[in-house]
Amino acid sequence: MRLECLHISESSGKGRGVFTIERIDAETIVEIAPVIVMNAEHRRLLDQTPLHDYIFEWGDDRKSCAMALGWVPVYNHAVESNCEYFMDFEEATIFIKTNRIIAAGEELCVNYNGDTGDAKPVWFQA
């Protein structure tokens, strides 16, 4: 499931990103995507490839990883993000939810650290 108002466009200095053509209310789920879950051994292998940048730590022990399908891998990072991602281990899905009103034309971003406002550098900033 993904809102029809979303589209992928170029994001200044970030490559591609997810944008909206319509205003979106706060607390709106904009996408629910299934994931492919992989074990710790597969994660070690993926960490040696460009896919490392697109996988999520998975499971309560965070030893496994998951590749989200849909547009989830295209949402760019922002410390003060306008969306958050949530992992549902039982359903093997990730969903993206707005945390404030998003204006038409605005890019939807998540904080890759998992919490809006968490300014800890992420792997590509280190």
Helices and strands as residue ranges (DSSP letters): E 6-11, E 15-20, E 29-38, H 40-46, G 50-54, E 55-58, E 64-68, G 72-74, E 76-77, E 83-88, E 93-98, E 107-110
